[in-house]
């Protein structure tokens, strides 16, 4: 049982962090009815198309990609990796997701782990496949005008850790998850809207609320909250082997070069998946076309 909760911040309490590391290292690949049902749902509703899987090395890798609205890709890609590619990837998640003990336990059992350098290092030392979205929460709440755009700011931690452990980075780009919901109202516009006024009165929003971190007001299929069944397109770029850096930290310039190469490959895969999707539109059924308007 994890001892990470809202009163024990893992960045501040070493005991809580160590307990979490022991927890996640004890998690084994999922199995059973629940996994089979999830896999069937993902394949039936979103009909994923995977391109470039043959590029993935057999050795443990750090998979780095673009993050989707509401972080829904974190749930949808796991079954694709596991059932279609035979890889049990450990997704790294923002710490606020572990503030709730129940949600934290669910994420841990699903294979996720706290996105902390010590946790990532422990997973790498154990030879685990890892998936990370450097854009984090910023990409998960982005406005419609910025979908499929990387928002990494000054984040280099994933490069340093991969290099220090001699890991291979596998860039990938996904198209589809960013469009499972439309945007009725952008998060940055909520504070000045009638809804924002109501939320302030209820105490949900206050003067410390950051508008850039508010998610948009979503709308799904046929105006409901059911996700639109957009097909998921996932493309893998060329592996970036960092074994030459094992045991040391690359210089800032080297980190910038590596990160730039990763970002470029992800953007290239996004563009290619857009082309693949455009070519496949004529093959989509009428119902899917109606539900994804």
N, C-alpha and C positions, 0 to 999 in steps of 0.2 A: 504494500500500500504506500503510495507516494505521500510524503509529508509536505509537499509544496502546496501552499494555499495562499490566500490573500494576505495572511499574516506572516508568512515566511517567504520573503522575496528571495528567489534563488541567486540573484546577483549579490545579495548581502549576507546570506547565511550559508556557509560552507557545508554544514551538516545536511541541510535540506538539498543542496546541490549534489552532494555525494550520494545521498539516498536515491535521488532521481536517476543518477548515472547507474547505480546498481539495479534499479527498477528496469530501465530501458535495455540494459545489457541482458537482462533475464527474459526479455520478450522474444518469443520464437515466431516463426512465420505463421500467419493465420491459416485456419482450415475450418471445415465444417459447413453447415447449411447457410449460416449468415453470409459467409464469404461467397458461396456459390450464388446466392440470391443477389448480392450486390453486383457481382460480375455479370450476371444475366441482365440485370436492370441497365447497367452501363452500356452493354453491347446492344440491347434491344432499343433503348431510348436514344442513345447518342452515337451508335454505330461507328466506333473509332476507326480511323485510318492511320496506320503507322508506316512511316517512310524512313529508311536508313537504319533499321535495327541491326543490320549486318555489320555496322561500323562499331557497335558496342563491344569492347574487349571483355574477355571472360573474367579478368581480375576485378576486384572491388573498385567502384568508381564513385565520383562525386558528380551527380547529375545536376546541372544548373540550367534553369529555364526562366521564362517570363511568367509572372503571376497574374491570375485572372481576378475579375471582380468578385468580391466576397470570399476570396480564397477557395472557391468551389473546386478548382483543379486539384487541390490537395486531397480531396476525397475521390475524385473521378479517375485520376491517373494511377493511383495505387493498384486497383484491380487490373489495369492494363499492363503495368509493369510486371505484376505477379503472375497473372494468368497467360498473357500473350508473350511476354518476354522472359519469364522465368526468373525475375529479379525481385527480391523482397527489399524494397528501398525504405530507408528510414527518413521520413520527412522531418525537417527542422522547423519548428513553429515558434511564433512570437510568445514571449513569456506571459502576456496578459491572458492567453488562452488557457494557461495552467492555473489562473487565479481561482477558478472554480474546481474543487476537488473532483466532482463527478465528471466534468468535461475533461479535466486533466487525465483521469483514469481511462476514459474512453479513448482519448487521443493516444495515450501510451499503449493501450491494448491493440490499437489499430496500427501501431508501428512508429508513431510520431515521437519526437523528443524535443526537449527545450533547445531553442537555438542559442546555445551558449558555447564559447570556445572549448571549455573543458569537456562538455558533453560531446561535442563534435570530435574532439581528440580521442576520447574514449571509444567512440564508435569506429574511428579509423584504426585505432590500435587493435580493435577486435575484428578488423577486416570486413566491415559492413558496407553495403551499398547505401549511399546517402543522397537525398534530394533536397535542394535548397533553392529558394527564390530570393535573391539578394534585395529585390525591391520591397519585400515584406508588406507591411500594412499600407504603405504608400501606394503600391500598385493595386492592392485589394480594394481601395476606396476611390480610385481615380475616376474623373469625369469621363463622359462619353467621348469627348474630344481627344482623350489621351489613351484610348484602348490600344493594346498591342505595343505600347511604348514602354521601354525600360526606364525605371526611375530608381537608379541605384545610389544616387548621391555620392558620398565618399566612402562607400563600403568596400573594403578590401579584405575583410577577415576570411572569407571563403578561399581567396587566393593564397593567403599566408598559410592557412591550415593545410590546404591541399599540398602546397609545396613542402612544408615541414615534414609531412608524412609520406612524401613521394607518391601522392595519389594521382590518378588520372581524372581530369575533368572532361565530362561529356556534355557539351552544350546541346540544348534541345529547344525547339520553339513549338508552341501550340496555338492553334486557331480554333475558335468555337466557344470555349468556356467564357470568354469575355463578353459574349453576346447572349448568354442564357437569360439575362434580364435586361430590359430597357431601363431608361432613367426618366422617371416622371419629374423628379426634382433633384438637381445636383446637390451633393452634401454641402458644398461651400455656399450654396444659396439658402440652405435651411434656416440659419439663424435669423435672417431678415424676412422670412416668410411668415404667414399666419401660423403654419405648423410650428415654426421656431418659437413664436410668441407663446404658443400653448405649452411647448416643451420647457420653456423657461419658467413658466408659472408652476409647472409640475416639478420643477427642480432637476429635470433631466439635463438641461443645458444651463451653463452659467458663464461668467466672464472669463473663466479659465479654459473653456472649451475651444479647441482648435478647429476652425472650419475646414482646414485642409485634411483633417483626419476623420471627418464625418462621412459616412457612406451615403450614396445617393438613395433616394426613395425609389424602390424597384417596382417594375411591372413585368410580369411573365407572360406566358402563353394566354392569348385571348383575354388579356387584361387581368389575369389572376396572379397569384404568387407561385404558380407552378412553373418551373423552369422551362424555357423554350427548348425544344429538342434539336438544337443545332448539332450537327455531326462534329465530332472532335477529330481534328487533323493534328498529328504529332510527327515532327521531323527531327531526326538526330544529325548533328554536325560531326565534324572530325574530332576524334579524341585528342586531348592535349595532355601528353605524358609529362608529369613534373617530377619523375623519379630522380632526375639529376640534382634536384634541390633538397632531397631527403636529408633531414637533420639540420637544416639551416633555413634562414629566412631570406627570401629574395630582396634585392634593393628596391627602393620605392619605384625607380624607373622600370625595373623588371616586373614588379607587380602591376604597374600601369599597362605595360605591354601585354601581359597575360590576360588581365581583365578586359582590355580592349579587344583582344582576339576572341575571348569568350562571348562578349556582347555582340561583336560583329557576326559571329556564327549564329547566334540566336536570332538576330534580326534577319539574317539571310534565310534561316529556316522558316521564320514567320512569313516572309515574302513568298517563299516557295510554296508553303502550305496554302496561302491565299490563291495562288495560281492553280494548285491542285483542286481546291474547293470550287473555283470558278469553272473549271473544266467538268466538274462532276455535278453541277447544279441541274443539268438536264436529266440526270438519272434519279433525282430525288422524287419521292412520291408526292402526290397532291396534298395529302394530309400533313406531311412534314413541312411542305412549303407554306401551307396555311398557318400552321402553329408557330412558325419562326418569323412571321411578318413583324 
